[in-house]
Amino acid sequence: MTCGKKYHKISPSHIALHGLSMLDYRSMFPNAPLESKSTQAKKVLWGVGHKPFLVSEETRRLAGIKISQKLKGKKKPPRTAEHSKNISLAKLGKIPTATPKMMAAWERQKGRKISEEHRQRLIESNTGKKWTEEQHKNYSLSRRGRPFTITEKWWAARQRGENHYKWKGGVNPVYGEAWPSIANGIRDRDYWTCLRCGKKNPKGAAYPVHHITPAADIMAVDECPHVNENLATLCPKHHAEADGNLEWSVGYYREKLMSLYGYLGDWYIKIDAVLANVDRNG
């Protein structure tokens, strides 16, 4: 055995690899150095060393306790700017994944209800907090060109469809079962673009379909609000604009539809007369 001459220090696991006991090794090499006890303990804890050297779980646990007590109270030195930069460069382009431990923790939270007091504390802690323009820009740059992670896909799947906490059966009880197909027909008519700005959704998702004259007003007089003359595809920004300024938007989008698709305006005259009659009588 020439390991005592070849290496500066020999570990017990290496001695066991040669089929020798510690007494045999000491008799053969009385002055040969051995690894320190702390190094041996770390190898036991981390599973480092030769495979033939088997260690019980109890020994690992005791070694871990010993190391944790030794490190107790000691703080890591503050991270330098160069260190942070190197970590960022090392992670650049890599897709982070959720570990089984993280997924198990999320599954344990499924269906858990928080108390009203806890809810209020969460609301108060986040009330009034707004991102700065720089924060928005940095977040956008960090996400640009990066595919969704396994964690994000897994979380999105848990919130989709009937798994979402606001799921109500998948059918709008006010608009009826035919509404999804009607809305898609209007989007096809408008080439899936916003009638106000002429832009498509860059993410490929569908824009909402807007009722020019509010659906609730029309349904109150037992008329159908889902007619082509009363529907327009709008992006979220201009959908909110139209809902917030009905006096302007009704006239604007009616004229827009008549000029684009040649609607005669008979339906507008009819529905305005019905609504005006209801206002006079009621």
C-alpha positions in Angstrom: 0.0 0.0 0.0 1.6 3.2 -1.3 -1.2 5.6 -0.6 0.5 6.8 2.6 3.4 8.0 0.5 1.3 9.3 -2.4 -1.3 11.3 -0.5 -0.7 13.9 2.1 -3.6 12.7 4.3 -5.6 9.4 4.2 -9.3 9.1 5.1 -10.8 6.2 6.9 -13.0 5.5 3.9 -9.8 5.0 1.8 -8.3 2.6 4.3 -11.6 0.6 4.3 -11.3 0.5 0.5 -8.1 -1.5 0.8 -9.8 -3.9 3.2 -7.7 -2.8 6.2 -8.9 -1.8 9.7 -7.6 1.3 11.4 -5.3 -0.9 13.7 -3.8 -2.6 10.7 -3.1 0.7 9.0 -1.6 2.2 12.2 0.7 -0.8 12.6 1.9 -0.5 9.0 2.2 3.3 8.9 2.6 4.5 12.5 3.5 8.1 11.5 1.1 8.5 8.5 -1.2 11.5 8.9 -5.0 11.1 8.9 -7.7 13.6 8.0 -9.0 15.8 10.7 -12.3 14.8 12.5 -14.1 17.9 11.0 -13.2 16.8 7.5 -14.3 13.3 8.2 -17.6 14.6 9.6 -18.2 16.7 6.5 -17.6 13.7 4.2 -20.0 11.7 6.3 -22.7 14.4 6.1 -22.3 15.1 2.4 -21.8 11.5 1.3 -18.4 12.3 -0.1 -15.7 9.6 -0.2 -15.4 6.0 -1.4 -18.6 4.0 -1.8 -17.4 0.9 0.2 -17.3 3.2 3.3 -21.0 2.9 4.4 -22.3 5.3 7.0 -25.5 4.9 9.0 -28.3 7.6 9.0 -27.7 8.1 12.8 -24.0 8.9 12.2 -25.0 11.4 9.4 -27.5 13.0 11.8 -25.0 13.4 14.6 -22.3 14.7 12.2 -24.9 17.3 10.9 -25.7 18.4 14.4 -22.0 18.8 15.3 -21.3 20.9 12.2 -24.4 23.1 12.7 -23.4 23.8 16.3 -20.0 24.7 15.1 -21.4 27.1 12.6 -24.1 28.5 14.8 -24.0 32.3 15.2 -21.5 32.7 12.3 -22.7 34.9 9.5 -21.7 34.7 5.8 -19.7 37.6 4.6 -21.8 40.1 2.6 -22.1 39.4 -1.1 -20.0 41.6 -3.3 -21.3 43.2 -6.5 -18.8 41.1 -8.5 -20.2 37.9 -6.8 -23.8 38.9 -7.6 -22.8 39.6 -11.2 -21.1 36.2 -11.6 -24.2 34.5 -10.2 -26.4 36.3 -12.7 -24.1 35.4 -15.6 -24.1 31.8 -14.5 -27.9 31.6 -14.5 -28.4 33.5 -17.8 -30.3 31.5 -20.3 -31.0 28.7 -17.9 -34.6 27.7 -17.1 -35.2 27.4 -13.4 -37.3 24.4 -12.4 -39.4 23.6 -9.4 -37.9 20.9 -7.2 -40.1 18.1 -5.9 -39.9 19.7 -2.4 -41.3 23.0 -3.8 -44.1 21.2 -5.6 -45.0 19.2 -2.5 -45.1 22.4 -0.5 -47.5 24.0 -3.0 -49.7 20.9 -3.0 -50.0 21.2 0.8 -51.3 24.7 0.3 -54.0 23.6 -2.1 -57.5 24.3 -0.7 -56.1 26.1 2.3 -58.2 29.0 3.5 -56.6 32.0 5.3 -58.4 33.8 8.1 -60.0 37.2 7.5 -57.4 38.8 9.8 -54.6 37.3 7.7 -56.3 38.5 4.5 -56.6 42.0 5.8 -52.9 42.1 6.7 -52.0 41.0 3.2 -54.3 43.7 1.7 -52.8 46.4 3.9 -49.2 45.4 3.2 -49.8 45.6 -0.6 -52.1 48.6 -0.7 -50.6 51.6 -2.4 -47.5 49.8 -3.7 -46.7 50.6 -7.3 -43.8 49.6 -9.5 -41.6 52.4 -10.9 -41.0 52.7 -14.6 -37.5 51.3 -14.1 -38.9 48.2 -12.3 -41.4 47.6 -15.1 -38.6 47.9 -17.7 -36.2 45.6 -15.8 -38.9 43.0 -15.4 -39.8 43.2 -19.1 -36.2 42.8 -20.1 -35.7 39.9 -17.8 -38.7 38.1 -19.3 -38.1 38.9 -23.0 -37.3 35.9 -25.1 -37.4 33.5 -22.1 -39.8 30.5 -22.3 -42.1 29.7 -19.5 -40.5 27.6 -16.8 -41.8 24.2 -15.7 -42.9 25.9 -12.5 -44.9 28.6 -14.3 -46.5 26.0 -16.7 -47.4 23.8 -13.7 -48.9 26.8 -11.8 -50.9 28.0 -14.8 -52.3 24.5 -15.3 -53.6 24.5 -11.7 -55.3 27.9 -12.3 -56.9 27.0 -15.7 -60.6 26.2 -16.3 -62.5 24.5 -13.5 -59.4 24.6 -11.3 -59.6 28.4 -11.1 -61.1 29.7 -7.8 -63.6 31.9 -9.8 -64.8 29.1 -12.0 -68.6 29.2 -12.5 -69.2 26.4 -15.0 -67.7 27.9 -18.1 -71.0 29.5 -19.4 -71.9 33.2 -19.0 -75.3 33.0 -17.3 -76.3 36.4 -18.7 -75.1 36.0 -22.3 -76.0 32.3 -22.7 -74.3 29.3 -24.2 -74.2 30.7 -27.7 -72.1 33.7 -26.7 -68.6 32.2 -27.2 -69.4 31.3 -30.9 -71.0 34.7 -31.5 -68.0 36.5 -30.1 -65.6 34.5 -32.2 -67.7 35.3 -35.3 -67.4 39.0 -34.5 -63.6 38.6 -34.1 -63.4 36.9 -37.5 -65.4 39.8 -39.0 -63.0 42.3 -37.5 -59.9 40.2 -38.4 -59.1 39.8 -34.7 -58.0 43.4 -34.5 -59.2 46.3 -32.3 -61.6 48.6 -34.2 -60.2 51.6 -32.4 -56.4 51.2 -32.9 -56.3 48.5 -35.6 -53.8 46.4 -33.6 -53.7 42.7 -33.0 -52.9 41.2 -29.6 -49.1 40.6 -29.7 -49.5 37.6 -27.4 -51.9 36.0 -29.9 -54.8 35.9 -27.4 -58.4 37.0 -28.3 -59.5 40.6 -27.6 -62.9 41.1 -25.8 -66.0 41.8 -27.8 -67.8 45.0 -26.7 -71.5 45.7 -26.7 -71.9 49.2 -28.1 -75.3 49.7 -26.4 -75.0 48.0 -23.0 -76.3 44.4 -23.1 -78.1 44.9 -19.7 -80.2 47.8 -21.2 -81.2 45.9 -24.3 -82.1 42.7 -22.3 -84.2 44.8 -20.0 -86.6 45.4 -22.9 -86.6 41.7 -24.0 -84.4 42.3 -27.0 -81.3 40.4 -28.1 -78.1 42.4 -27.6 -75.9 40.0 -29.6 -76.5 41.4 -33.1 -73.7 42.3 -35.5 -74.6 46.0 -35.4 -74.1 46.1 -31.6 -70.8 44.2 -31.3 -67.2 45.4 -31.9 -63.8 43.8 -31.1 -61.8 46.1 -28.8 -58.5 45.8 -27.0 -58.6 46.0 -23.2 -57.5 49.7 -23.2 -60.2 50.9 -25.7 -62.8 48.5 -24.2 -62.4 50.3 -20.9 -62.5 53.6 -22.7 -65.8 52.7 -24.4 -67.4 51.5 -21.1 -66.3 54.7 -19.3 -67.7 57.1 -21.9 -70.9 55.6 -23.4 -72.3 58.9 -24.7 -69.3 59.2 -27.0 -68.6 55.6 -27.8 -72.1 54.6 -28.9 -72.1 57.2 -31.7 -68.5 56.6 -32.6 -68.7 52.8 -33.0 -72.1 52.8 -34.7 -70.7 55.1 -37.4 -67.5 53.0 -37.6 -69.5 49.8 -38.2 -71.8 51.4 -40.8 -68.8 52.8 -42.7 -66.8 49.5 -42.6 -69.5 46.9 -43.1 -72.4 48.8 -44.8 -74.9 48.4 -42.0 -78.0 50.6 -42.8 -78.8 51.6 -39.2 -82.3 50.2 -39.0 -81.5 48.2 -35.9 -80.1 51.4 -34.2 -83.3 53.3 -34.9 -85.5 50.5 -33.6 -83.5 49.9 -30.4 -83.2 53.6 -29.6 -87.0 54.0 -30.0 -87.7 51.1 -27.7 -85.3 52.4 -25.0 -86.7 55.9 -25.3 -90.2 54.6 -24.9 -89.2 52.8 -21.7 -87.5 55.9 -20.3 -90.7 58.0 -21.0 -93.0 55.4 -19.4 -90.9 54.5 -16.5 
